[in-house]
C-alpha cells in the first residue's frame, strides 16, 4: 500500500510540476511514434522533461534506498561522464546515482537521470561490461525513448499519462512491484507501454555500443554482458530485473554479437578503480560484514595475484565489524602504496574516527583538501571528521564552500544541518533542514522547518526574516500545487 500511494503522489506531482513550465501533459496526447528522437519534442519539450525528471528524482530519494556514498558516487559519475562526453545528441546534463539493490539492473528516466543497482557492478566481470549497461541507458535518454512513448499514448486510451509516468518509475526502480501495480489496475497492453520496445532496445544497443567504443572501452563487452544475462534466464525461474524492462529475445543477443564483431578487438587492462568499487559494494552493501569477511578471505586464498582490491574489501568488512586492529595494517599498507587513492582515503578516515582519532583525521584530510579542493570524497570526509573532532565552525566553513560549487549535494546539506545544530545555530539549522526535506518533495515539512527557523530569528534581523518568509511562501505554494491534483 505504501508503494502504491507513493506512485499516486508522484502522478500528481509530475503533472502539477509540468503546469509550472508549459501546457499540461493531458493536452498533448494526439501524436504518433516518430522515427527520430528529436521529433518527440512536439509532445514533451526538453524543459518539461527535465521538470518531470526532477519530480521523479525527488520521489526516488524518498521511497528508494538511494546510497549516499561519496566514493562510489565519484566512481560512477566519472564513468558516466566519460560516456556522456562521447555520446551524440546530449541535450542536458546527466546525473548518476546508486540504488542499494542486489538485482542486476540499471535504468534511465526523464531529464538524464540514470540509476544503477549495486547488483550490477557486483555481477559485472570488468569495467567495460559495467560501462556497456550505462552506455545503453544513456542511449535511451539521448534518443528520448520515454518521451516518444508519450506520443504512443493515443494507442492506449485506458492508460493516462499520469499513470504511465508512475508506472515507468515503478518498473524501472522495482520491476516486480511496478508490474504488480500495473497489472492490478491496467490491461496487459498498458504494461507493454512500460517496457522498452524491441526497436528501442536495438537502437539503444547500437548507439550505446558506439558510445562505449568512442569512450575507450571494449565494445564487445556489450555482447558479453547480454550473453551472461541470457544464460541466467536459462538457469533461473526469475529473470534478472534488468530484463523485466529491457526485453531480451534471442534475435537481440544475436544482433549485438554481430555488431560487436564489427569493432576491432581491444585489449583492456584490469581497472583497479572498478575492482575497488566492486569490492566496496560486496563488502558494505551486498553482504553482512561477517559474510563479506568470509568471502574475501576465500577469494584471497584462491587468488595469488592482483589481490589489492580483495584486501580492500577485507579491510572494509573488518572495519564494519569493529575489528580495528585487523583492519588497520591492511589499510595502512594500501594507503602507503597509493596515498592519493580516494577509496583508501575514505576508508582510512573511517578507521581513524572509529579509533577515536578524529583530530588526526582532520590533519590527514586538511592537506589533501588543499591538493584536491571540493572533491566530494575528501571534502565531505574532512567536514565529517571536523564534526567528530568537535571543530564545528571548521566543518561549517568547509561545507559552505563545498555547497557553493555543488548546491544540490544532499549529503553535504545534511552535514551542514548537523554543523549548525552542534553550534546551537537553530535558525540556520531549521532552514538547512528544510532544504534537505525539499529535495524529497516534502514541502509541507520543509515549510514547518522554515516556520521553526523564524522563531529563532532576532527581531533586528529584518533581511533574514524577509528571506525566510519568502521561502515559507514558496514551500507552501509548492505543497498546494502538489495537492491540487
Helices and strands as residue ranges (DSSP letters): H 2-19, G 25-27, G 37-42, H 46-63, H 70-84, E 95-99, E 106-109, E 113-117, H 118-123, H 127-142, H 145-151, G 152-155, H 161-173, H 175-185, H 188-193, H 198-214, H 221-235, H 241-245, H 250-261, H 272-284, H 289-302, H 308-320, H 324-337, H 342-354, H 358-371, H 376-388, H 392-405, H 410-422, H 426-438, H 443-455, H 462-484
